[in-house]
Amino acid sequence: MEKFVYGTSREMAAAAAGSAAEAIKTAIKTTGRANIILATGASQIEMLGCLTGAEGVDWSKVTMFHLDEYIGLGPDHPAKFGKYLRERFVEKVEGLKAAHFVNGDARDSKQECKRIGRTIAKHPTDVALIGIGENGHLAFNDPPADFQTEEPYIVVELDERCRKQQLGEGWFETLEQVPSRAISMSIGQILKSKSLIVTVPDRRKAEAVKKALEGPVTPMCPASILQRHDNCKLFLDAEAASLLTTH
């Protein structure tokens, strides 16, 4: 794992987006296409803004996959992750080849996992752009995360700290409004990505960052599994890196 620390979140976001753009361009040059995974949440907003403005990316050769989605949240809810990605990415780039979304409103969530799982199995991932949660989660894989499942997407229960994070970021007015279940890309599927670009701003993420980088690899800190990926770049601002022993 490579670690990069920047003074501000804006500098961090620009650097992460630049690294992602280069990885996407390399994949297109090598194979004629690029398959990417995009996360959502407050931590990704600045980075996605920089990525959509990156020069030299042929978006007509890029296929996007959606990392996770709440179950049972109405299609027009402001916290809907599919809505977030359409507004902040899909509508901002020209001629995207394809965008595959998780349908959190599907009648049968397990069948939806199988549907999107079959699709991503046909598209080996070149670049995954993800974050780390306050509880150390990756996607919606809260602790203790399942490191063993081979299913690409799974139905998960969201723990209270995860739900409080969503409330604290302003996506909901009350904790009761935050869904308790979601469809999430699994840890194993995330790790299949050839390149991981992990963007983590804010002091509230500092404890999780320290455990992920300096602690043992354990399902109790799902992000610790990033230590085992051969091509993972972690982009932090000074606040997120504030508890690390060495910068």
C-alpha positions as CSV (number, residue, x, y, z in Angstrom):
1,M,0.0,0.0,0.0
2,E,1.3,3.5,-0.9
3,K,0.3,6.4,1.3
4,F,0.1,10.0,0.2
5,V,-0.7,12.9,2.6
6,Y,-1.8,16.4,1.5
7,G,-2.4,19.5,3.5
8,T,-5.9,20.1,2.3
9,S,-8.8,17.9,1.1
10,R,-8.8,19.8,-2.2
11,E,-5.1,18.9,-2.8
12,M,-5.8,15.3,-1.8
13,A,-8.9,15.1,-4.1
14,A,-6.9,16.5,-7.1
15,A,-4.1,14.1,-6.6
16,A,-6.4,11.0,-6.2
17,A,-8.3,12.0,-9.3
18,G,-5.1,12.5,-11.3
19,S,-3.9,9.1,-10.3
20,A,-7.2,7.5,-11.2
21,A,-7.3,9.2,-14.5
22,E,-3.8,7.9,-15.4
23,A,-4.8,4.4,-14.3
24,I,-7.9,4.6,-16.5
25,K,-5.9,5.8,-19.5
26,T,-3.4,3.1,-19.0
27,A,-6.1,0.4,-19.0
28,I,-7.6,1.9,-22.2
29,K,-4.2,1.9,-23.9
30,T,-3.5,-1.7,-22.8
31,T,-6.9,-3.4,-23.4
32,G,-9.0,-0.9,-25.3
33,R,-11.4,-0.3,-22.4
34,A,-11.5,0.4,-18.7
35,N,-13.9,-0.9,-16.1
36,I,-14.2,1.2,-13.0
37,I,-16.0,1.1,-9.6
38,L,-17.2,4.3,-8.0
39,A,-18.0,5.0,-4.4
40,T,-20.2,7.8,-3.0
41,G,-20.5,9.8,0.2
42,A,-19.1,13.1,1.3
43,S,-15.5,11.9,1.0
44,Q,-15.8,11.4,-2.8
45,I,-17.4,14.6,-3.9
46,E,-14.3,16.7,-4.5
47,M,-12.4,13.8,-6.0
48,L,-15.2,13.1,-8.5
49,G,-15.4,16.8,-9.4
50,C,-11.7,16.6,-10.3
51,L,-12.0,13.3,-12.1
52,T,-14.8,14.4,-14.4
53,G,-12.7,17.3,-15.4
54,A,-9.6,15.2,-16.2
55,E,-8.1,15.7,-19.6
56,G,-7.4,12.9,-22.1
57,V,-9.8,10.3,-20.8
58,D,-11.9,8.6,-23.5
59,W,-15.0,8.1,-21.5
60,S,-16.7,6.2,-24.4
61,K,-14.4,3.3,-23.5
62,V,-15.2,3.4,-19.8
63,T,-17.8,1.2,-18.0
64,M,-18.8,2.2,-14.5
65,F,-20.0,0.0,-11.7
66,H,-21.9,1.2,-8.6
67,L,-20.3,0.1,-5.3
68,D,-23.4,0.0,-3.0
69,E,-26.9,1.1,-2.4
70,Y,-29.5,1.4,0.4
71,I,-32.4,-1.1,0.3
72,G,-35.8,0.5,0.2
73,L,-34.9,4.1,-0.2
74,G,-37.1,5.9,-2.8
75,P,-35.6,6.7,-6.2
76,D,-35.7,10.5,-5.7
77,H,-34.3,10.6,-2.1
78,P,-31.3,12.9,-1.9
79,A,-29.3,10.2,-0.2
80,K,-29.8,7.7,-3.0
81,F,-26.4,6.6,-4.2
82,G,-27.5,6.0,-7.8
83,K,-28.8,9.6,-7.9
84,Y,-25.5,10.8,-6.5
85,L,-23.5,9.1,-9.2
86,R,-25.8,10.2,-12.0
87,E,-25.6,13.8,-10.9
88,R,-21.9,13.9,-10.0
89,F,-20.4,11.6,-12.6
90,V,-22.5,10.1,-15.4
91,E,-24.0,13.5,-16.4
92,K,-20.6,15.2,-16.1
93,V,-18.6,13.0,-18.5
94,E,-19.2,12.8,-22.3
95,G,-20.3,9.5,-23.9
96,L,-19.7,7.1,-21.0
97,K,-19.8,3.6,-22.5
98,A,-22.1,2.1,-19.8
99,A,-23.1,2.6,-16.2
100,H,-24.3,-0.3,-14.1
101,F,-26.3,0.6,-11.0
102,V,-27.5,-1.4,-8.0
103,N,-31.2,-1.4,-7.8
104,G,-32.0,-1.0,-4.1
105,D,-35.7,-0.9,-4.8
106,A,-35.7,-4.4,-6.4
107,R,-38.5,-6.7,-5.0
108,D,-35.9,-9.4,-4.2
109,S,-32.6,-8.0,-3.0
110,K,-30.8,-11.3,-3.2
111,Q,-31.8,-11.7,-6.8
112,E,-30.6,-8.2,-7.5
113,C,-27.2,-9.2,-6.0
114,K,-27.1,-12.1,-8.4
115,R,-28.1,-9.9,-11.4
116,I,-25.5,-7.2,-10.9
117,G,-23.0,-9.9,-9.8
118,R,-23.3,-11.7,-13.2
119,T,-22.7,-8.4,-15.0
120,I,-19.6,-7.4,-13.1
121,A,-18.2,-10.9,-13.6
122,K,-18.0,-10.2,-17.3
123,H,-16.1,-6.9,-16.7
124,P,-12.8,-7.4,-14.8
125,T,-12.2,-4.2,-12.8
126,D,-9.3,-2.0,-13.7
127,V,-9.7,0.8,-11.1
128,A,-11.8,1.0,-8.0
129,L,-12.3,4.5,-6.4
130,I,-13.4,4.0,-2.8
131,G,-13.3,5.5,0.7
132,I,-13.0,4.3,4.3
133,G,-15.9,4.7,6.7
134,E,-15.6,6.0,10.3
135,N,-16.0,2.4,11.5
136,G,-13.4,1.2,9.1
137,H,-15.9,-0.2,6.6
138,L,-15.3,-0.6,2.9
139,A,-18.4,-0.1,0.8
140,F,-21.1,-1.1,3.3
141,N,-19.1,-4.0,4.7
142,D,-19.3,-3.0,8.4
143,P,-17.4,-4.8,11.1
144,P,-17.1,-7.7,11.4
145,A,-16.9,-7.9,7.6
146,D,-17.1,-11.1,5.6
147,F,-13.6,-11.6,4.1
148,Q,-14.5,-15.1,2.8
149,T,-17.6,-14.7,0.6
150,E,-17.0,-15.2,-3.2
151,E,-20.3,-13.5,-4.1
152,P,-19.7,-10.1,-5.9
153,Y,-22.6,-8.4,-4.2
154,I,-24.2,-9.2,-0.8
155,V,-27.1,-8.0,1.3
156,V,-25.7,-6.4,4.5
157,E,-27.1,-5.0,7.8
158,L,-25.8,-1.5,8.6
159,D,-24.4,-1.0,12.1
160,E,-25.3,2.0,14.2
161,R,-22.0,3.8,13.8
162,C,-22.3,3.5,10.0
163,R,-25.9,4.8,10.1
164,K,-24.8,7.7,12.4
165,Q,-22.1,8.6,9.9
166,Q,-24.7,9.0,7.2
167,L,-26.8,11.2,9.5
168,G,-23.7,13.2,10.4
169,E,-22.9,13.9,6.8
170,G,-26.3,15.5,6.3
171,W,-28.0,12.9,4.1
172,F,-30.8,12.3,6.5
173,E,-32.7,14.4,9.1
174,T,-33.0,11.6,11.8
175,L,-31.3,8.3,12.5
176,E,-34.6,6.6,12.1
177,Q,-34.7,7.7,8.5
178,V,-31.4,5.9,7.7
179,P,-32.0,2.5,6.2
180,S,-30.8,-0.5,8.2
181,R,-30.0,-2.7,5.1
182,A,-28.1,-2.3,1.9
183,I,-26.7,-4.1,-1.1
184,S,-22.9,-3.9,-1.0
185,M,-20.1,-5.0,-3.2
186,S,-18.2,-7.6,-1.2
187,I,-14.7,-7.3,0.1
188,G,-13.5,-10.0,-2.2
189,Q,-14.9,-8.3,-5.2
190,I,-13.3,-5.0,-4.3
191,L,-9.9,-6.6,-4.0
192,K,-10.2,-8.1,-7.5
193,S,-9.7,-4.6,-8.9
194,K,-6.3,-4.2,-10.5
195,S,-5.8,-0.8,-9.0
196,L,-7.4,0.7,-5.8
197,I,-7.6,4.5,-5.3
198,V,-8.7,5.2,-1.8
199,T,-9.6,8.8,-0.9
200,V,-10.1,9.6,2.8
201,P,-10.5,13.2,4.1
202,D,-11.4,14.5,7.6
203,R,-10.4,14.2,11.2
204,R,-13.4,11.9,11.9
205,K,-11.8,9.2,9.8
206,A,-8.4,9.4,11.5
207,E,-9.0,6.5,13.9
208,A,-10.2,4.2,11.1
209,V,-7.2,5.2,9.0
210,K,-4.7,4.4,11.8
211,K,-6.3,1.0,12.4
212,A,-6.4,0.2,8.7
213,L,-2.8,1.1,8.1
214,E,-1.0,0.3,11.4
215,G,-3.2,-2.3,13.0
216,P,-3.6,-6.0,12.2
217,V,-5.6,-7.3,9.2
218,T,-9.0,-8.1,10.8
219,P,-12.7,-8.2,9.9
220,M,-13.2,-5.8,12.8
221,C,-11.5,-3.2,10.7
222,P,-12.6,-4.1,7.2
223,A,-10.3,-1.5,5.6
224,S,-7.2,-3.3,7.1
225,I,-7.5,-5.8,4.2
226,L,-6.2,-3.1,1.9
227,Q,-2.7,-3.9,3.4
228,R,-2.9,-7.1,1.3
229,H,-3.6,-5.5,-2.1
230,D,-0.6,-5.2,-4.5
231,N,-1.6,-1.9,-6.1
232,C,-3.4,0.3,-3.5
233,K,-2.9,4.0,-3.3
234,L,-4.3,5.8,-0.2
235,F,-4.8,9.5,-0.5
236,L,-5.3,11.4,2.8
237,D,-5.6,15.0,4.0
238,A,-3.6,16.1,7.0
239,E,-6.6,15.6,9.3
240,A,-7.3,12.0,8.3
241,A,-3.6,11.2,8.7
242,S,-3.3,13.0,12.1
243,L,-3.1,9.8,14.2
244,L,-0.6,7.9,12.1
245,T,2.7,7.2,13.7
246,T,4.6,8.3,10.6
247,H,3.4,10.4,7.7
